[in-house]
Amino acid sequence: MQYDSEQYHALVVAGGLNAYLNDVERQAQEELEQIVQAMAQKDGTDEALKARDPMKWVRLMNNYRHCAAEIVRQNWS
C-alpha cells in the first residue's frame, strides 16, 4: 500500500481516517487467519495433534503466525 498524502488529508478532513484504518486492520487480520489456516491444513496440524502433543501444536501454530504476519506485512507495504 502506497502512502497517498491527498487521500490521507481527505480522510482526516472527512473524519473517516479511523474507519479506513479499522477496515485495513480487519482485512489484514482476515488475510493472516486464512494464511495460518492454509499452512496448518497443508502440514496436517489439526485438533488431533493438539490433543496428542500440545507443545508441538503450539510451536507449529506460533511458527505459522509469524510466517503469515511477515507475508501480510509484505503484501500491505
N, C-alpha and C positions, 0 to 999 in steps of 0.2 A: 504494500500500500504506500503510495507516494504522499508526501506532505503537500497539501494544497492550501496556501495561505488564504486564498479567496474563499474557498469552501469553509475553512476554519472560521474566518471572520463572519461569514454569512450565518453559520450555525450559532456562533456566540451572540450575534445581534438578534437572531430569531429566537434565542433561548432553547435551541434544540441540541446543543452540544452534549448534554448528559444523556439524552435519549439515543443519540447517534453512538456514543461511546458504549452505552449499555448494549446496544444491538451488536456492535462489533465484538464485544466480550462474549455475548451469547453465542454468536456464530463460531468464534474461536473455540469455545468450550465444547460445542457440539462436534466440531471437527476433531478435537482432541479425543473425545469419547469414542467416536467412530474409528479412529486410528487404533486406539487401545484395544477395542473390541476385535478389530480385524487381526491385530498382532496376536492376541490371545487365542483366537479361534484357529489361526494358522498353525500355532505351536501346540495346540491341544491343551492349553491352560484352561481348565474348567473347574466346576464345583467339586468334581471327584478328586482332582489333585489337591484342591483346597482342604478337603476332608482328610486325605491321606498324608499330605506333607504341607501343613500350613506355612511353614517358614519358606519353603521353596516357592510356594504360590505368591507370597508377599514379595519375595525378591524379584520374581518374574514380573509381577504387576508393576512394581516400582520401576523396573527397567523399561517396561513398555511406556509408562507415563513419561519418563524422562526423554525417551526417544521421540515420542509423539509430540511432546512440548517443543522440542527442537524443530521438528518438521513444521509444526504450526507457526513457530516464530519465523522460520524461513519463508513460509508461504505468505505471511502477512507483512513482511518487511519489504 
